[in-house]
Amino acid sequence: MAAHKLQIRQRGAWADELGVQAVRFKRHRWRDMVRCFEPRILGRTGLRVGPLGVAASYGVPAAAVERAFDRGVNYLYWGSMRRAAFGEAIRHLAPQRDRLVVVLQSYSRVGGLVGWSIERALRSLRLDYADVLLLGIWGKPVSGRILEACQKARQRGLVHFLGVSTHNRSLVPHFAAQFDVVHFRYNAAHPGAEMDIFPHLPAKNRAGTVSFTATSWGQLLKGGKLPAGERVPTASDCYRFALTRPEVDVCLTGPANAAQMDEALKTLERGPMNEEELAWMRRVGQAVRGGVTSPAHAG
């Protein structure tokens, strides 16, 4: 436990040394001046994270992951499709373990397989522990046997924090009370979190929050459904939209190559969106989802 607290203090010291000239975007207050996104605390975990996370599943090269890490992108998500290059990047960065936040995903619905899957992943990455064990895509409350297996893994020191991902927004407040980290969908085409999640998160001691599918699986990057003359968003626009919400700690990215990683990194410099940009993204989102305006169908 003492070593774990020391690691958290070391992470805080690292973030303080980043020298990012930025101002934290304040809750419920939109700013017209563009500022950089700065590192932040991942909810009650106390982990210091960059605002962008990177997923392993899409093919980003190891060198691009390492370059992003140098820019403060340290939330590395070893998810469902564990690409060799991503694992290589984590192994290369292992000497800086105190700066890494490694997330292991498990889709197991059998309690007896949870510990085995964690150990297998850690061997592959040559790590002693994962910062977060993420239970993948639960559409209902997590079973007692899975929870018991996760707690045993934490007691053994294999993982430090427990998380869960879901597409069921109504479950997020429940999960946020039960888990340390929650992953959920949020983007301009599917903004339902603004009604079903954000208002229900506690102001203090809340779970860490991570949004995914910021580009709506690439739909927001296509102009086919947009009115004539409407600008088509870039990926960094989509990430900025999600991160402009103060309730979102980390926005996951899924780059497939170095160019897409570089596009994602532009998010850090461009900072939160102003009112005009947010209105534009909402128009785009509405067009992409087919003009539906009812909050009950807003994704």
Buried (B, 14 or more C-beta within 10 A) or exposed (E): EEEEEEBBEBBBEBBEEBEBEBEEBEEEEEBEEEBBBBBBBBBBBBBBBBBBBBBBBBBBBBBBBBBBBEBBBBBBBBBEEBBEBBBBBBBBBBEEBEBBBBBBBBBBBEBEBBBEBBEEBBEBBEBEBBBBBBBBBBEEEBBEEBBEBBEEBBEEEBBBBBBBBBBBBEBBBBBBEBBBBBBBBBBBBBBBBBEBBBEBBEEEEBBBBBBBBBBBEEBBBEBEBBEEEEEEBBBBBBBBBBBBBBBBBBBBBBBEEBEBBBBBBBBBEBBBBBEEBBEBBBBBBBBBBEEEEEEEEBB
